[in-house]
Amino acid sequence: MPEEGKKDTKIRKLGRSAKELLYGMAGHDMTRYALKTRGSMEHLFILITMGDLLGVPILPPYYSLRILPYVVPQISTWKRRMLRERDLTDALA
């Protein structure tokens, strides 16, 4: 009985390792790209709605105030990202 348990756990570890290997080869880059795209879209959304904080009035203040409760937690990181200096190498990363 103990030998069967050891074989079973080894097979499970091997299966889990194979699953992680396949994910690393196929899915990891797609996942990172999707998260990066999502972050860019969120920052663009905040720019459109709260652009007047940076001096870019795009939407009337009424709509910005309606969306304000959902955006407040992200405003500090968004400001930091929008106002930092950029280099040519930042776009490539």
Residue pairs with C-beta under 8 A, 6 or more apart in sequence:
42 74
43 78
43 81
43 82
46 71
46 74
46 75
46 78
47 54
47 56
47 58
47 78
47 82
48 58
48 59
49 58
49 59
49 63
49 64
49 67
49 71
50 64
50 67
50 68
50 71
50 75
50 78
51 57
51 58
51 59
52 58
52 61
52 64
53 75
53 79
54 79
54 82
54 83
